[in-house]
Structure formats: C-alpha cells, structure tokens
Amino acid sequence: MSEMITADLVDLDLSAESKEAAARALAERMVAKGRVTDLAGFLADVAAREAQMPTGLDGGIGIPHCRSEHVTEPTLAFGRSPAGIDFGAADGPADLIFLIAAPAGADDAHLTILSSLARQLMNAEFTDALRAVADAETAAALVRGDVTPAEAAERAAASGSEAGKDTAAAPTAASAGAAAGSTAPADPEAEVEAAEARPFRIVAVTSCPTGIAHTYMAAESLEKAGREAGVEVTVETQGSAGFTRLDPAVIAAADGVVLAHDVPVREKDRFAGKPTVDVGVKAGINRPAELISEVRAKAERGERTAPAGAAATPVARAGDSTEGYGTKLRKWLMSGVSYMVPFVAAGGLLIALGFAIGGWTVNKAPSVMDHFVWTQSDSWGALLFQIGGMAFNFLIPVLAGYIAYGMADRPGLVPGFVGGAISLSINAGFLGGLAAGLIAGGVVLAIQRVRIPAVMRGIMPVVVIPLVSSAVVGFLMFVVIGKPIAAAQKGMTDWLSGLTGTNAVLLGALLGLMMCFDLGGPVNKVAYAFATAGIAVAAPSDSAMKIMAAVMAAGMVPPLAMALATTVRGRLFTQAERENGKAAWVLGASFITEGAIPFAAADPLRVIPSAMAGGAVTGALSMMFGATLRAPHGGIFVVPLIGNPFLYLLAIAAGVCVSTALVVVLKGMRRPAQGTPAAGSAEGAAAGEKGSEQPVAA
C-alpha cells in the first residue's frame, strides 16, 4: 500500500486565487501520481461536496474533500497559500489547504488515518509547524506522523529559513484561539470544586455528509473544550471510519447530549429524555465551549425533553438557527412529499392496472367484499383498482403528517395526519394538506416552548401534545381556513379542466421546464406533486391526466438525451460519463430524471439548459397531442395505459432529439483553456486518450 501523502503531493507555494483553482492545482498532482483517474469527474465530486457546506475552518484551514469513484486509493494533497484562499470560514481566508480524496469504497484503515488528520488540525502546534516547514518532504512526513511538530520546527530552524519563521509566528495566536474554542482555563477554585464533585457528563454525536473530516474535527474540538471546562465529554463519531455505538451505561449516566451533525443521527432515540443541543457539525468545530455551556444551562433549567430534529426524515435536519426560513420551509415540504411519493406510485400503478385489466368502467364495479369471482378478469381489475384507491386515500394525510414531522419530529405526526384527513374530507385537497402540515408543526413547536411542571413532562408527548394540537388543528381546518382552501382548490381544478389550445400547450412547456430545471430537486418535485395531486382521486379529470402525461414525458427526456449524446458523440464526454450514459438509457426509460445528474454536475451550464429546452418541447407536444396518463410513474413500462401512446412517444423522441442536439453543439463549441496544458495532458493520460480529445469541464 502506497503512502497517503508524499512530497509530490505537497505545494508550499500554492498560487491559486480561488478555492476551485486550488482544488484543481492539488488534484492535478493526484492525477500525475495515478491516484485520480478522471480530473473533471473528481473535481465535480469535490464541487458537489463543497456545495453542501463550505469546508473552511477557523484558524486559516481549508479542507475540500469528497468520496469519488475516480479515486484509486485514499490520498492527501497539501498546499500552503501565501495570500490565503476563501473557503467560507468566518474568520477569513485559509492558508493551509488539504485536499482529501477517498475512493467510493474506502477501507476503514485508511479512513481512520484521515480521521486522525482531522483531529490533528485542532492542534495549534501541528498547524504552526505546517506554516513553518521549509520543504515538501518534511511537510509530507509531518502530515503522515513520521515526524513530530517539534522535530519539524527543528528542521525549519536548521534550514535557516527566516520566511518560514515569520510565517509561523503570525497565525499562532489565532490558531491557538480557534483550537481552544475560545474557552479560558478554569480558575483554581473551580478546579478544586470539580475535583470534589462528580464532573458534568456529556455524550455527543458528530457526523457530516462524507464522514471524512468534519466528523472527527468536531469530535476533537468538543473533547478538548470539555477537558478545559472540567466536563467529561464522550463522543460517538458516525463517520466513514466506522460506527461504534456509545455504551448504553455511558448514555444513561450522561447529564446532557450534544448532536453536531449534518446528516441524520443514527439511533437517535437512545438520547431521548436528556437535555439536548442539536446543531450543525461546524458549530461543534467552531464553538464547542458555547455548546457545552448551553447544554449545562438546559440541564440546570430541567429541560429534559426528547431531542428535536429529523431523526429519520428523508431530509438531513430541519435546519439550525443559521438557516433562513425559506430553506427550512423547503426542507419541511420536501419531507412530506418524499413520504407521499411511494403512496402515489403504488396507488397510481394499481389503479392503472385495474383499468387495464377491468376496463374503463372498473371504477363503477361493486366492492370486491360483496362480489369477487376468481375466474373473471373484471373482478381482478376491480380488486387492483380498489386497493389502489385505498392507497390514494392516504396521500393527503401522509403529506400533512410528514410535513409536521419534519418540523416537530414525532409529536407532529398525530395533528398532521388528523389535519390531512380533514383536508381530504372537506375536499381541500393538496393545498389543504400543505396548510394542515405546516399548521400542525407550528402548533406542536409552540406547545413545546411552554414551561410546564416536572410532574407533567412524562405525559406531554403521549397525551397533552396530541390532544391539544389535534384539537387546535381540527378547529382551524374545519371552521377557519378549510372552506377558503377548498374553494381555491376547486377553482384551480376548474381552471385546469378548462385549459385548451394554446393555454394547455404553454402549461405543458412550463411543467417541462420545471421537471428539467434541477433534475429531481425541489422544483422538479413541485411539478411532480402538482401532477400527482390532480390524479389522486377516483375519477380524475381529462386535464389532470394530460398534465400527468406531460410531466412524466418531460422527466424522461434529460437522462435519455444524455445517453443518446454519449452514443453519437462519445468523444465529447469523459470515459466515466460514457459509462454513465449506458445506465442513463434504463433510468430515462423508467422515468428517473436523476439519471442526468452526473452530467449536470460536471457541466451544468451546457447540460441543464439543453435538458430544459427538450423538456419544454416534450411537455408542450404531449399537451398538444392530448396524451393522457392515469399512472403516476413507470416510464415506457406503462405506455399501454397511456392515451394516444404513439403521439406520446413521438413527443418524448422530439424532446430527446432537441436536448441531444443542443448539448452536442454546446460541448462541441468549447475549447481547452489556453495555458492549462497540465490539466489536459493529465486527464488525457488517465483516460488513455490524447489531451486534445479530452474535454475540459467548464
């Protein structure tokens, strides 16, 4: 096994002016060493990780990192920037930049080494030595742990490099302050008191999206701040290097909990009933002393409530206080939509199959409880239709319930489901479900803020909160806002039913643009939810089925277009993209729009506009041709259930051709940037092609 970092992977005079340029400069060293096979693909993965959360840390450190299929073995590259590079840290630019590359299936041993580096970055002596080191070989040895910070400093002094000494002197105070988490040492009297009494005990969990760096840096920061405050802090790191559960006895003995995470905490129920601080992982790195003080204050006030957040929701977390209301609202709504979609798919396909087997009058069949003949296809069709109808009855309650869940965790489920069921009963539909979920979550959050006697806390989550919140939500839905929402829903339905000619075509084009704008993201889901809400009734209107057909057709275009483009003009794409193109055929045919994401991530300015143009054409043509669809999913596998299937397929083919032509033209117009021969040649060597044939990502 080769060393994770060598002198060839160190640049002590990194001249890049942006974080993208810094990542490229360090990644090119990895390509030259054979550690990265596809520069463009790897940089796209780095950029995708950076988009989730900035990787700058206080104390002048930047740690861009990712797991990528383009990495052959775990690798570190280190750069020292004299001018500093902005990686999004609160205290300014970073002068120490680590690019961490891990394979998609990295082994635990290597990831443990990466976690050790993350912890070292919290050590001011280590970072000072990196700023003082005079040669790449010593820097690599210091990062590997082959030499100590003191030995590295001795080498720097022996080299006579005054510049290195000056560089080391300036950031010492800042580094020490950041590493200490702004926590002053305890005074002697406090230390005596701590020795005489049992120390305050905290259990913590840290986790980040990739589980490589922030996870372990937050753990180290919390442990260090705990030692300085006289607090016992035991951390469970839920990262890529493994997941070792805290001893249940340690959890039981803990006085408080700190959850510093950007992905759901696994088995979060273990910490229920304890004072809890729930924040993002960077808060655990940057302000550990504040978190410890906050959880101690909660314990003193007796706030022993269940942890709040999104322990098992499809979104990462409801968001901490630094997120805007718009971001939180989007996550809450996506929580409800994500749980609703499986009901839509199951119910819609069952209903569609019921029509296919039992004919278009199957919706008038008697209940299969009263009449079912094993040998008659009509009975089987009626059975499937009625099962699908039952599944559809859950759509609005599930939507409302899990919107409330995303806001207030499990206490929000009961009032959310109740509000959703009321919305269904008063014909308030999809809009009513959205309102009911938001109201239910808000009511529960308001109740949880009320100070109550300790004797009542045990019955709050099982009696008081469900009772009060359901009553409030029911009153508002039945008496106050239900009727206006139902009227708005009916008005929108009537308007859609009256759309004909040019108006219908324009609506189809708009829905096509939305489906292809973010390829499975929030805008895509809004268009899809709008369409499925229209057919989520026993007898949907013709307009609703046309909208569903247009949405599914447009959603199939991006992956099919990318697959076709990689087939007809493969030299415009990297080897990895050509491989992704093979899978995109199946994904597109199955109506999985996300199949185009790898292409959009690598080249968004060319791929996304091309996809949107094709989606708009397909959506408009589908509406123009009058194609209808009763099933909410299935792609080409439900073509027999589509009205005007030949014209429907023609609309899809037209959109695919438009997107393919545009993406080929746009990619063909680009030229490798002048002055970057190293990137082109390195990529070409890695792919086994000439540098002039290897595309350069925008």
N, C-alpha and C positions, 0 to 999 in steps of 0.2 A: 504494500500500500504506500503510495507516494505521500510526501509531506503536504499538509493542507496549505501552507504558505511558504514560499521560497523568496529569495532575493529578486527573482524575475517578476514577482507579483507585487513589488513594492515600488512606489513612485514618491520620493521625498520632495519633489518639486512639482506638484500637480498644478498645472497652469489653467485648468478648466474654469470657466466663468459661471457655469450653471450646474445644477445637480444632474441634469440629463447628460451634459458633456462629461462630467466627472464619472458617471456610471459607464459611459461609452469608453472613456480612456482606460479605466480599470478593467472593463470587460474585454477589451482588445488584448490585454495581457493574458487573460484567461484563455482566449481563443488561440493565441500564439503558443500557449502551453498545452493545447489539446484538451483543456478542461471544459470548454464550451464548444458545442458543435455548430450552433446557429446563432450568430451575433444578433440579428434582428429579432428573432424569436425570443431570445433570452432578455434583451432589452425591453421587449413588450411585456414580458412577465414582471420585470423589475418595475416598469412604469405602472402596471396594474396594481402591484402591491403598494407603491407609493401613493396611488390614488385613494386607497382605502384609508390611509392615515400617514401624515408626514413622518419621516424617520429621523428627524433631527432631535438631538437631546441637549439639555442644558449642559454647559461646560465645554462647548465647542466640538461636539461629536456628531457625525452623521453616519448612519448605519443602513444604507439601502440594502435590501435583501429580498430573496424570494426562493421558493422551490420551483424548479423548472425541469421539464423533460429534456431540455437542451444541455443540461449539465451532466457530465460523465462521472464526476466524483466531487465530494464536498470540497469547496475551495474558498480561500480568503484572499482578497487583494486589498492592500492598504495604500492610501495616498495622503500626503501632507500638503495642505494648500497654504501658501504664504498669505494670500489675500483673503482667504475664507470663502466659503460657498454656502448659500442659503438653503438649508434643508428643513426649514419650517420651525426651528426651535424658538422658544420665546425669548431667549437671551441673545440671539443674534447668529451670525454665520458660524459654520463649523470649519475647523482647520484640520481635524483628524477624521478621515473618511475611510470606513471599512465597507467593502462590497462583499457580501456574504452570499455564496451560491451553493444551494443544496439540491441534489437530484430529487426527482419526484418521489423516489422510494428510498431515501437516505437511511442508512443503518443507524442504530441507536448509539454506537460508539462514537461515530463522527459527530452526531448531533449533541452528544454530551460535551465534546470539545468546544463546539460552538457556544453552548450554554456557559461554559467556563469563561470564554472570552467576554461574553455579555456581562458576567459578574465582575470581571477584571476592570471593565470600563468604568465601574463605580469607584475604583481605587485611584485616588489622586496621584499617588506615587507612580503608578503604572502609566497614566496619561502624561504626566510630566516627563517621564523617561522617553516616551514616544516623541514628544516635542523636542527633546534634546538630542536624540540619537543622530549620528552623523553619517551612517552608511546603511545601505539597504539590507545587508547581511545581518547586521546587529538588530535592525528593526524586525526582520522576519524571525530571528531567534527569540527576541523578546515576546513577540506575539505567540510563538509556539510554546513558550515557557522554558526554553533551553537556557536562558539567562534571566537573572532577576533584574528588577528595575535598578537596584544599586549597582550591579555589575555593568548594566548598560550605561549608567551615568559615568562610571569609571572609564569606560571605553571612550565616551564622548569627551571627557576631560583630557584623556591621553591623546586624543586626536588633535587637540589644540583648536577646536572649532568654536570660536567665540560666538559666532552667529547662532550655533546650536544652544549655547548657554543663554544668550539673550532671549531666544525663542522660548526656552523652558521657563525663564523667570517670570514672564508676564502673566501667563494664564494660571499660575499656581494657586493664587487666592480664589480665583473664580472656580477652578476645578474642585478645590477643596470644599468650597461652599456648596457647589452643586452636589458633590458626592455625599456631603453631610446632610443634605436635605434641609439646610437652614435650621438645624437643631443644635442648640447650645448644650454643652455638657451639664449634667446635673450638678447642683451645688452640694457641698459636703453634707449638710443637714439632710437633704433629700436622699442621698446615698445611704445614710445611717438608717433613715426610716424604711427605705426599701429593703435593707438587709434584715430588719426586724420583722417585717411583714411579708406575706406571700406576694410576689410581684403580680401585676396585672398581666393576664394571659390573652393573647390574640392568635387566632388561626386565620390564615389568609390563603386566597387562591389567586394566581396570576395566569393570564393567558392572552395571546394575541393571535391574529389570523393565521400567520405562518408558523407560530410556535418555535421560532428560532432565537430571536434576540430580545425583544421587549419583554417576553415572558420571564426570562431569567434576570434581566436587569431590574425589573420591578421587584422580584423576589429579593435580590441582593440589597436593594435600596431600603425595602421595608425592614429586613433583618438588621441592617446597620442602624437605622433610625431607632429601632426597638432597643438595641443594646445601649445606645446613648441615652435613651429615656428611661432605662431600667424596666423595660417591658419585655416579657417573653413573647417572641413572635415566631410562630411555626408556619412555614409556607408550603403549600402544595402547588407545584408548577405543572400546569396542564399544557405541556408543550410537546414538540416533536420528539424529544429525547425520552419520552415515556410518561406514564401517568401513574404515580404511586400514591394511593389514597392515604390521607391522614388517618392515623389511628383513631378509631371511634372514641377511645378513652381521652385522647388529647382534645378532640372536639367537645366532648362532654364537659371537660374541665375548663374550657376556654370562657373568658369573660366577654369576648366580643369577636366580631368577624369583619375582615376587610376583603372585599371582592374587587380586584383590579383586573378587568377583562374587557376584551373587545369581541369575543365570541361567547356563546352560551356556556355557563359554568356547568360542568358535568356533575350530576347527582347533587344538585343544589339543595334539595330537601334536607340534607344532612345538617345544614346550618340553621334550620327553622327554629324560631323562638329565641334567637340571640340578638343583641344589639348589632346592627349590620350597617356598614358603609359600602355602598355599591358605586364604583366609579370606573372610568376607562383606565386602560393599562398605563398610559402615560402619566396619569396622576400618581400612580404608585411609584413611578421613577422620579418625578419632579418634586412632589410634595409629600413624602412619606410621613414626616413628622406631623403635618396637619391631619392626615388620615388617622394616625394613632390618637391624636388629641380628640378628634371628632368621635371616634368610637368609644373612647373613655367617657366623654361627656354624655353620650347616649346611654351608656351603662349607668352612670350616676343618676340620670333622669328616669331610669326604669323603662326605657323604650325597647322592650324586648319583643318586637314584632317579627313576623316572618320576613325573610329577605324579599325585597321588591325587585322586580325586573322582568326578564323574559327567559325564565329558566329553560323552557322547552319550546319557545315560539320559533317560527322559521326565520325571524329577523334576529340580528345579533343581540341587541338590547333596546330598550325603549329610548335610550339616549341619556347622557348625563347633562348637567346644567349648562355645559358649554355649547350644546347643540341648539339651533334655532327651533322655534315652534313648527316651522314648515317641515324641517327634517323629521321631527318626532311624529308629526301628523302623517307623513308619508309612510313611516315605518309601521304605525298603528294600522293604517288602512291596508298595507301590504300583508300584515299578519292575518287579517280577516280574509282577504282574497286568496292567500296561499292555502288556507284551510278549506275554503269553499270550493276551489277548483276540482279536487278529486270527486266531490259530490256531483259537480256539473258533468264531469267526464263519465262517471259511472251511470248516473241517471239519464243523461242525454243519449248515450250509446244504447242503453237498454230500451229507451223509448223508440229510438230509431230502428232498432232490430225488431221491436214489436210491430211497428208499421210495416217493415219489410216482410215479415212472416205472416202477419194477420191482415194486412191490407189497410187502406186509409180510413176504414170505419172501425178500426180496433178501439178507438177511444170511446166508442159507444157500446162496447161489449159489457155484459154484466160482470159483477165481481167474480173472480175465479173461486172464491169461497162458496158461491152458490152454484156455479156452473163451470166444470172443467172436465173435458174429455181427453184422455191420454192420447188418443189416436188422431185428433184433429189439430191441424196446424193453427187454426184460428184460436184455439184455447191456449196454445203455447205463445202465440203472438200476444194475446191478452195478458198472459202471465208476465211476460217481459215488460210490456207497457205499464202494467200496474206496479211492478217493482220499481221501475224507473220513476214513475210518478211519486212513489213514496220517498225515493231518494231526493227528488226535486223539492219535496216539502221541507227538507232540512236546509235548503240553500240560504235563505234569508236569516233564520236563527243562527246558523253556523257563522255566517258573515258577521252578524252583530256580536255574537258571543266572543269570537276571537279578536275582534277589534278591541272589545273591552278587556280581553285577556292580555293583549299587547300593551294596554295602558296600565292595568292594575293587577296583573297576574291572576291567579285562580279566583280570588274574591270577585273578579269582574265577570266570571262565566255565567253565574245564575241570572243576574239582572240583564246581561247581554242577550242570553237565549230567550228570556221572557220578553224583552223588548222586540227582538227579532220575530218571535212568534206572533206578537200583537201586530207588528207591521204586516205580516202575511195575512192575518185575519181581517184587517181593515183595508186591504188592497193598497197599502203604501209602497209595497214592492222593494226594489233595490235601494231607492233613495231613503225609504223609511228604515231599512236595515242599517245603512250607514249612520243615520242620525241616532238610532237606538243604541248602536255600539258605542258611539262617542259619548252619548249622554250617560250610559251605564258606567263606562270607565271613569268619567268625570265625577259622578256621584260617589263611587267607591273611594276614589282618591280623596275626596272631600271628607268622607266619614273617617278615613284612616288618619286624618290630621287632627281629629278631635281627641283631646286628652280625656282618658277615662280611668276610673279606679282600677287598681291592680286586680281586684277580685273578679272583674268582668272580662278581663282580657282573654281568658280561656274560651268564652262563648262567642266572642266577636266574630271570628271567621266562619263559624258554622251556624250561628243563629242570627245575631244582630245585623251584620253586614248584608247577608242575603235577604233578610226580611225588609229592612229599611230601604235598601237600594232597589229591590224589585217593586216595592210599593211606589216609590218616587218615579221610577222609570215607567211603570204601568200607568200612573196618573198622567204623566206628561204625554205619553203616546196616545192614550185613549181620548183625553179631554183637551189637551192644549195644541200639540203640533201634528197629531196623526192625520186629521182631516185635511189641513193645508197640504201636507206632503202627498197624501193620496190623490188630491186634486191635481197637483203638479205632475205626479206620475201618470195619471190618466191623460193629462194634456200632452205630455211628451209622447205617450203611446199613440194617441190620436194623430199627432203631427207626423210621426214616423209612418203611420199607416197611410197617410195622405201624400207621402212623397212619391212623385212620379217624374219621369223625364229627366230634365237637366238637374233638378234638385237631388234626385236619387243618385245620379252619377257623381255629383260633387261630394255627396256624403260618402260614397264608396271610395273616392280618391282620398278624402281626409282620413278615413279609417285605415286605408292602406299606408298612408304616410306615418300614422301613429304606430302601426304594427311594426314598421321597419326602422323607426327612429332610434330605439335603444335595444332592439333585438332581444326581447324578453324582460326588459326592465319595467319600471313603473308606468311609463307612457304606454308601452305595449300592453301591460296588464289592464290599464284603464279601458283601452279599446276592447280587449277581450271580455272583460267583465261587463261592459256595456252591451255587447252582443249576446252573451250568455244569459244576462238578465232578461232579455227580450223573449228568449225561447223557454225560460224556466217556468212555463205554465202548461197546463194540459192541452190547450188549443192555441198555440202562438199564431200571431197574425202573419200574413204573407210577407209584409215588410220586415218583420223581425227575422224571419227565416232568410230573407235576402241579405240582411245585414250580417247574419252569422256566416253565410256563404262567402261574402266579400272579405270578412275578417280572416277566416281560415285560409282562403286562397292567397291573400296578401302575405300572411305569415309564412307560407311555404316558399315564397319567392327568394329571400336572401340566401338560405343555405343551398338551394338548387342552383341559383345563379353563380355562387362561388364554386360549387362543384363543377359546373359547366365551364367556367372560366379557367380553372386549373387543368381542365381536359384539353381545351382548344388552344390555350396559350400558356402552357406549363412553365416556360422559361421566365415568365414574369413573376413567378412565385417561388418561394423557398421550398426546399425539399420537405420540410415539416408541413408547410401549407398544402403541398400537393398530396401528402398523406391525409391531412385533414379533409381535403376535397373528396376523397373516396368515401369517408364516413358521412360527409355532408349530403350525399345523394340520398342515403337512407333517412337521415334526420329531416331533411326537407320534405321528402315524400310522406313522412309521418307527422308533419305539422309541428316540428320542433324548431322554432325560429332561432333558438340559442345555438344551433349548429354553425351559424355565421359569425359568432363572437370571436373565435380565434383570428379570423381575417380582419375584423373590425379593430381588434385590439392592436394588431401590428400596423395597420394602415387606415386609421379612421377617416381621414379627410377624403379618401378616394372610395372606400368601401361603403360607408354609411350613406352618402348622397346617392350613390349608384343603387343601393338597395331601396332607398326611399322612392326613387323615380320608378323603379319596376313595381314596387308595391302599390303606388298610386295608380299606375296603369291597370294593374290586375284588379284592384278594388273597383275602379270605375267601370271596367268592362264587365265584371261579374254582375254589378247592379244593372248595367245596360242590357245584358243578356237575360236578366230576370232569373238567374240561378238561385235556387233555394236550398237550405240545409237545415235539417232538424237535429242532427247530431252536433255536439259542441267540439268534437275532436275526432281524430282518426286519419286525416290526410287523404291520400288516394285510396285507403282501405275502406272508406265509406262513400266512395263515388257512386255505387249503386243506389245510395239513399239520397242522392242529390237531384234536384230538379234541373233539367237541361244539362245533363252531365257533359255532353260533348262540348258545348259552348263554354262551360265552366273550365274544362281542361284547356281549351283554347285561350281563355283569359290568363290562366296561370302560365302557359307557354309564352304568351306575348310579354308578360311582365318579366319572366326569366330572361328572355332574349334582350329586353331593354337593359336590365341590370348588368347582364354579362357584357354587352357591347360597351356600356359606359365604363365599367371597371377596367376592361381591357384597354380602352382608349386612354383613360386617365393614367393607368400604370405604364402604358407604352410611352406616354409623353415625358415621364420623369427620367432624369439622367443622374448618374452617380455624381455626388458633390465633388467639385474640384478641391484638391488639397487634402483629400482623405483617402489616399491610396492604401494606407494600412488597413482601414476597415474593410475596404472592398477586397483586398487580397486575402485578408484573414478569413473572411466569410467564404470566399471562393475556394480557398484551400480546404476549409472544413467541409464544404459541400461537394468537393471533388469536381468543381467546375471552374471555368475561367472567371476572373474577377469581373470582367466586363459583362458577364451574363448574370451575375448575382445581383438582385435588386437591393437597393438601399432604402430602408424604411424612412418615411417622412418624419 
